[in-house]
Amino acid sequence: NTAVQLEPANPTTLETRGLAYLKLGKPDVAAADFAAVLETDANRPIALFGRAVCRSVDPLAGSLQQAAADDRDAAMALDPAVAKSFARLGLN
């Protein structure tokens, strides 16, 4: 959180915090960080894939499954290795 306070507009910092929240089992909080990144740059594979993970683990997000698939596809088109990066973190 300190890094985000120091650089609130830094997309890498927000993505990193989003990943940390995912690892902590807080996909709703992580999704907000990924969404903030994507508002300024819709072509960030980590934010796209992260949002897809958030959408796919949300038990109330049945209607978001297609959106999650679309995010995954977009992320993989931008960076085919992004899924492996998430898998190394235990996030799929």
C-alpha positions, 0 to 999 in steps of 0.5 A: 500500500505504501508504494501505491500511496507514493505512486498512485498512477503507476500501473506496475505498482497497482498490478503488483498490489492486485496480485498480492490481493489475489494471493491473499484470497481477496479477488474483489479488492484485486479487481479494483486495482486491475480495473484502475490500471485498465482505465488508463491502459487497456492493453496491459496483459497482467491487469487483463489476466488478473481481472480474468482470474478475479472474474472467474473465482467470484462465486457470484460472477456467473454472468462474468464468465464470458468477460473473464474468457475475453480478458484471458484471450486479450491478455494472451494475445498481448503476451503469450507467457502471461498465463505461465507467469500467473501459474508460477504464482499459483494463480490460474 
